[in-house]
Amino acid sequence: MKFIELTINTTTEGSELVADILWRYTNYGVAISDVKDVIALQRDKALYWDYMDDELVSPREDVLVKAFIPLEEAPATLKKIREDFEELSENCKGYTVLGTLETSKREVEGDDWLEIWRKHFRPLHIGEKIVVCPEWLEYEKKPGEKVVFLDNNMAFGTGEHETTAMCLKLLQEELGSGSVCIDVGCGSGILGISAIKLGAEHAYLTDIDYVAVESAKHNCEINGVSDKTTVAHANLLDNAEIKGDIILANITAEILCMLAPSIPKNLKKGGTLILSGIIESRLAAVKRAFGAEGLNLEKEMNEGEWYALAFKE
């Protein structure tokens, strides 16, 4: 299978925003190459490098974000990506420096890049308990850890993105044993699976993307939690009978605002709503939208350019 490897030149500040757009259009991987990450790892001694390519620490300002698009889908997809970048540039004026957003592309064979991409993944420790691990790696669990295995070939959320990581951290703080959890826009299923591993009684996972639903079902199976999860190709908020102690929605701010009038009917009395995927320029709008529905803001978290919020019913 042939792919177009799409490379975007941006900045450290803009890299996650660019990557977030690219994830909308590919199920085959997005990678960020930022020399500042390498320098930070060396400074913090978080990892020891036996060998480091000189190019990794060469002085350059650009951050490269790469995505892989199936060749036959590329013409239409690249047009949509350009339109989204134009909208992003307009929304970020005066807030975030995005760099040139210069784009380059080349045709590659699928097997070549997929093996390289797989090598980038490693166990991720998020919060005090959750460890997200690629399903092809062996990991020796330590006492108290809850390991979530993901088949990263199916993409849709690995825990590396700040928005997902903040959801997982807030989930660990808010989830009570025996709770019912709802994940709206579940992607890989990482949040719902984590909820079960942390002690939830049941998790409802929904997504309007068929591939995401299949990904979530597959990941539920490899984690042995299929009996405690319901994965649906639907908009759960259309069903007022399903109620959760915790609702998670890691989506864009615009969609969150649109959903604000619908969410409270699915939240149990005293329940917690965790929202993520919010950039600073949209933060106030999200707070207003959910405050208007009678929800009280309890916690605010920030990582990089992203924000997450926890509301109480």
C-alpha positions in Angstrom: 0.0 0.0 0.0 1.3 3.4 -0.9 1.1 6.6 1.2 1.8 10.3 1.0 4.1 11.3 3.8 3.0 14.9 4.6 5.4 17.1 6.5 4.4 20.5 8.1 6.9 23.0 9.3 5.6 24.7 12.4 6.8 25.7 16.0 6.9 24.0 19.4 3.8 26.0 20.3 1.9 25.1 17.2 2.9 21.5 16.9 0.1 19.9 18.9 -2.5 22.1 17.1 -1.1 21.0 13.8 -1.0 17.4 14.9 -4.6 17.5 16.1 -5.8 18.6 12.7 -3.8 15.9 10.9 -5.2 13.2 13.2 -8.7 14.1 11.8 -7.6 12.8 8.4 -5.5 9.7 9.0 -5.7 6.4 10.9 -2.0 5.7 10.1 0.1 7.8 12.4 1.2 11.4 13.2 4.7 12.1 14.5 6.2 15.3 15.9 9.9 15.9 15.6 10.9 18.7 18.0 14.6 19.2 19.0 13.5 20.8 22.2 12.0 17.5 23.4 15.3 15.8 22.9 17.2 18.5 24.7 14.8 18.4 27.6 15.2 14.6 27.9 19.0 15.0 28.0 18.8 17.8 30.6 16.4 15.9 32.9 18.3 12.6 32.4 14.9 10.9 31.9 16.5 8.7 29.3 20.1 7.6 28.6 21.1 7.7 25.0 24.0 5.4 23.9 23.9 7.1 20.5 22.3 10.2 19.2 22.1 11.4 15.6 23.7 14.8 15.2 20.6 16.0 13.3 18.5 15.6 16.4 20.3 18.3 18.2 21.2 20.5 15.3 20.2 24.2 15.8 16.9 24.7 14.0 13.7 26.4 15.0 11.2 24.5 12.9 9.3 21.6 14.4 8.3 19.0 11.8 4.9 17.3 12.1 4.4 14.3 9.8 1.3 12.4 8.8 0.6 9.5 6.4 -2.3 9.6 4.0 -3.3 6.7 1.7 -2.3 7.7 -1.8 -5.8 7.3 -3.3 -7.3 9.6 -0.6 -4.6 12.2 -0.8 -6.0 14.8 -3.3 -9.3 15.4 -1.4 -7.7 15.0 2.0 -4.9 17.5 1.4 -7.4 20.1 0.3 -9.3 19.7 3.6 -6.1 19.9 5.6 -5.2 23.2 3.9 -8.6 24.6 4.6 -8.3 23.6 8.3 -4.8 25.2 8.5 -6.2 28.4 7.1 -8.9 28.4 9.8 -6.3 27.5 12.5 -4.1 30.5 11.4 -7.1 32.8 11.7 -8.1 31.5 15.1 -4.5 31.7 16.5 -3.8 35.3 15.4 -2.4 37.1 18.4 -2.4 34.0 20.6 -0.1 31.3 19.2 2.9 31.5 16.7 2.4 28.7 14.2 5.4 29.3 12.0 5.3 29.0 8.2 3.0 25.9 8.0 5.0 25.2 4.9 4.0 21.8 3.5 6.0 19.1 1.7 5.0 15.7 0.6 6.5 12.5 -0.8 5.2 9.0 -1.8 6.3 6.1 0.5 5.7 2.4 0.8 3.5 1.5 3.8 5.8 -1.2 5.2 8.8 1.2 5.4 7.3 3.9 7.6 5.0 1.7 9.7 7.9 -0.2 11.2 9.7 3.0 12.0 6.5 4.5 13.5 6.0 1.5 15.8 9.5 1.9 17.2 8.6 5.4 18.5 6.1 4.1 21.0 7.0 3.2 24.5 5.1 2.7 27.8 3.6 6.0 29.0 3.1 6.6 32.7 0.1 9.0 33.1 -0.9 10.2 36.6 -0.2 7.9 39.5 -1.7 4.7 38.2 -2.2 4.5 34.4 0.4 3.0 32.1 -0.4 3.1 28.4 1.5 0.4 26.5 1.6 -0.7 22.9 0.1 -4.1 22.7 3.1 -5.6 21.0 5.4 -4.7 23.9 5.9 -6.7 27.0 5.6 -4.7 30.2 6.1 -5.8 33.8 3.4 -4.1 35.8 4.4 -2.6 39.1 2.2 -2.7 42.3 -0.7 -0.3 41.9 -0.3 0.3 38.2 -3.2 -0.2 35.7 -1.9 -1.1 32.3 -3.9 -0.2 29.2 -2.8 -1.9 26.0 -3.4 -0.2 22.7 -3.0 -1.4 19.2 -1.5 1.8 17.9 -1.8 0.8 14.3 -5.4 1.7 14.6 -4.5 5.2 16.0 -7.2 7.5 17.5 -5.4 8.4 20.7 -2.4 6.8 22.5 -2.1 9.0 25.6 0.8 11.0 24.1 -1.4 14.0 23.3 -1.8 16.5 26.2 -5.6 16.5 25.9 -5.8 12.7 26.4 -3.2 12.8 29.2 -5.1 15.5 31.1 -8.4 13.5 30.8 -6.6 10.4 32.3 -5.2 12.5 35.2 -8.6 14.0 36.0 -10.3 10.6 35.6 -7.9 9.1 38.2 -8.8 12.0 40.6 -12.5 11.8 40.1 -13.5 8.2 39.4 -15.1 6.3 42.3 -15.2 2.5 42.5 -18.4 1.1 40.9 -19.0 4.2 38.8 -20.6 4.3 35.3 -18.4 6.2 32.8 -19.5 7.7 29.5 -16.9 8.6 26.8 -18.2 10.8 24.0 -16.0 10.6 21.0 -14.1 7.6 22.3 -11.4 7.3 19.5 -9.2 4.4 20.5 -11.2 3.7 23.6 -8.3 4.6 25.9 -10.5 6.7 28.4 -13.3 4.1 28.8 -10.8 1.2 29.1 -8.8 3.2 31.7 -12.0 3.8 33.6 -12.7 0.1 33.9 -9.2 -0.7 34.9 -9.5 2.0 37.6 -12.6 0.3 39.0 -15.6 1.6 37.0 -18.6 -0.8 36.8 -19.3 -0.1 33.2 -18.2 2.3 30.4 -20.2 3.5 27.5 -18.1 4.5 24.5 -19.4 6.2 21.4 -18.0 7.8 18.3 -19.5 8.9 15.0 -16.4 7.6 13.2 -16.9 3.9 12.2 -13.1 3.2 12.2 -12.8 4.7 15.7 -15.6 2.4 16.9 -13.8 -0.7 15.5 -10.5 0.5 17.0 -12.2 0.9 20.4 -13.8 -2.5 20.2 -10.5 -4.1 19.3 -8.7 -2.4 22.2 -11.4 -3.4 24.7 -10.9 -7.0 23.6 -7.1 -7.0 24.0 -7.6 -5.5 27.5 -10.2 -8.0 28.5 -12.8 -5.5 29.3 -15.4 -6.1 26.6 -17.9 -7.5 29.1 -17.9 -4.2 31.0 -18.0 -1.8 28.0 -20.5 -0.9 25.4 -19.1 0.6 22.2 -21.6 2.2 19.8 -21.4 3.9 16.4 -23.7 6.7 17.5 -24.1 10.0 19.3 -24.8 8.8 22.8 -26.2 12.2 23.8 -29.3 11.3 21.8 -30.1 8.7 24.5 -31.2 10.4 27.7 -31.7 7.0 29.5 -28.0 6.3 29.7 -26.5 8.2 32.7 -23.0 8.4 34.0 -21.3 9.3 37.2 -18.5 10.6 34.9 -18.8 11.9 31.4 -15.6 12.4 29.3 -15.5 14.5 26.1 -12.1 15.1 24.5 -13.2 17.0 21.4 -12.7 20.4 19.9 -14.0 23.4 21.8 -16.5 24.3 19.1 -18.2 20.9 19.3 -18.1 21.0 23.1 -20.1 24.3 23.0 -22.6 22.7 20.6 -23.0 19.8 23.0 -23.4 21.9 26.1 -27.2 21.9 26.2 -27.4 18.2 25.7 -24.8 16.8 28.2 -26.5 17.5 31.6 -29.3 15.0 30.8 -26.8 12.2 30.7 -25.0 13.2 33.9 -26.1 11.7 37.2 -26.8 14.0 40.1 -23.5 14.9 41.7 -21.6 13.6 38.7 -18.5 14.9 37.1 -18.0 16.2 33.5 -14.5 16.2 32.2 -13.8 18.2 29.0 -10.6 18.5 27.0 -9.4 19.5 23.6 -9.7 23.2 24.4 -7.2 25.9 23.3 -6.8 29.1 25.3 -8.7 31.3 22.8 -11.8 29.1 23.2 -11.5 28.5 27.0 -13.8 31.3 28.1 -16.5 30.2 25.6 -16.5 26.6 26.9 -16.7 27.8 30.5 -19.7 30.1 29.6 -21.5 27.4 27.7 -21.4 24.8 30.5 -21.9 27.3 33.2 -25.1 28.4 31.5 -26.3 24.8 31.9 -26.0 25.0 35.7 -22.7 23.1 35.9 -20.0 24.3 38.3 -16.4 24.5 37.3 -14.3 22.5 39.9 -10.9 22.1 38.3 -8.9 23.5 35.5 -5.7 21.9 34.1 -3.3 23.2 31.5 -0.5 21.4 29.5 1.2 23.1 26.6 -1.4 24.9 24.5 -4.3 22.8 25.8 -6.8 23.0 28.6 -9.0 20.5 30.4 -11.9 21.3 32.7 -13.9 19.4 35.3 -17.4 20.4 36.1 -19.8 19.1 38.8 -23.5 18.7 38.4 
